[in-house]
């Protein structure tokens, strides 16, 4: 997966965003990623009238990853309702980190970054592997 087709990945994120359920904020979000086996997984945000139990697009994407065969994330992008690249929130960065490697790439508002660059000094599965 040395050559990432970012255009196709953004198109998949835009397609996912079009399924978002955002009647309260009207802020639709779509996310897409290449899994380690080359397939594209995606998700969209799903709001809820009680606000706090809404799900971010990244949550749907990670559920899709697990449901369709697992693996790790190779490259990721998140877009808003206008199709613009946006940055995942801190909670979602941690969620993505859990299913990434040090080489996982994210398309961000400031360019392509590794997961470790967008969530520095984090704690996750790689840390737990050190104690096994």
C-alpha positions in Angstrom: 0.0 0.0 0.0 2.9 2.3 -0.6 0.9 4.4 -3.1 -2.3 5.7 -1.5 -5.1 6.7 -3.8 -6.3 9.7 -1.8 -8.8 10.8 -4.4 -10.7 7.5 -4.2 -10.5 7.6 -0.4 -11.9 11.1 -0.3 -14.7 10.0 -2.7 -15.5 7.1 -0.3 -15.6 9.5 2.6 -18.0 11.9 0.7 -20.2 9.0 -0.2 -20.4 7.9 3.5 -21.1 11.5 4.6 -24.1 11.6 2.3 -25.7 8.9 4.6 -25.0 10.9 7.8 -27.9 11.4 10.2 -27.4 14.9 11.5 -30.8 16.6 12.1 -29.7 18.5 15.2 -26.3 20.0 14.2 -26.8 19.8 10.5 -23.0 19.0 10.4 -22.6 15.8 8.3 -19.3 13.9 8.5 -18.0 11.0 6.5 -14.9 9.0 7.1 -13.1 6.4 5.0 -9.9 4.4 5.3 -7.9 1.7 3.6 -7.6 -1.4 5.7 -4.4 -3.4 5.8 -5.9 -5.9 3.2 -6.6 -3.1 0.8 -10.4 -2.8 1.2 -12.0 0.6 2.0 -14.0 0.9 5.2 -16.2 3.9 5.9 -18.6 5.5 8.4 -20.8 8.5 8.9 -21.9 10.4 12.0 -25.2 9.5 13.6 -26.7 12.0 16.0 -29.2 11.4 18.7 -31.8 13.6 20.4 -30.0 13.2 23.7 -26.8 14.6 22.0 -24.3 12.7 24.2 -25.0 9.3 22.7 -24.4 10.4 19.1 -21.7 8.6 17.2 -18.9 10.1 15.2 -18.1 9.0 11.7 -14.9 7.4 13.0 -16.9 5.1 15.3 -18.9 3.8 12.4 -15.7 3.3 10.4 -14.0 1.3 13.2 -17.2 -0.8 13.5 -17.1 -1.4 9.8 -13.5 -2.4 10.0 -14.2 -5.0 12.7 -17.4 -6.3 11.0 -15.8 -6.8 7.6 -12.7 -8.6 8.6 -10.6 -6.5 11.0 -7.0 -5.6 10.3 -5.4 -2.2 10.8 -5.8 1.2 9.2 -3.3 2.2 6.5 -4.7 5.6 5.4 -7.6 7.6 6.7 -9.6 10.8 5.7 -12.6 12.6 7.2 -14.8 15.1 5.4 -17.6 17.5 6.3 -20.8 18.2 4.5 -19.0 20.3 1.9 -16.5 17.6 1.2 -13.7 19.5 2.9 -11.1 17.5 4.7 -11.5 17.9 8.5 -9.5 16.8 11.5 -10.9 14.1 13.8 -11.4 15.2 17.4 -9.1 13.9 20.1 -11.4 11.1 21.2 -11.6 9.9 17.6 -7.9 10.2 17.1 -7.5 7.8 20.1 -10.1 5.5 18.5 -8.2 5.5 15.2 -4.9 4.9 17.0 -6.2 1.7 18.6 -6.5 0.3 15.1 -3.4 1.8 13.5 0.3 1.2 13.1 3.1 3.8 13.4 2.9 4.1 9.6 -0.8 4.8 9.4 -1.4 8.0 7.4 -4.1 10.6 7.9 -5.1 13.3 5.4 -5.5 16.4 7.6 -6.2 20.1 7.2 -2.4 20.6 7.3 -1.5 17.8 4.9 -0.7 14.1 5.2 0.5 13.2 8.7 1.1 9.9 10.6 -1.1 8.9 13.4 1.7 9.5 15.8 2.0 13.1 14.6 -1.7 13.8 15.1 -1.8 12.1 18.5 1.7 12.5 20.0 2.7 10.8 23.3 -0.3 8.6 23.3 -1.0 5.3 25.1 -2.4 2.3 23.3 -2.0 -1.3 22.2 1.7 -0.8 21.2 2.5 0.2 24.8 0.7 -2.9 26.2 2.6 -5.2 23.9 5.8 -4.0 25.5 4.8 -5.6 28.8 3.8 -9.0 27.4 
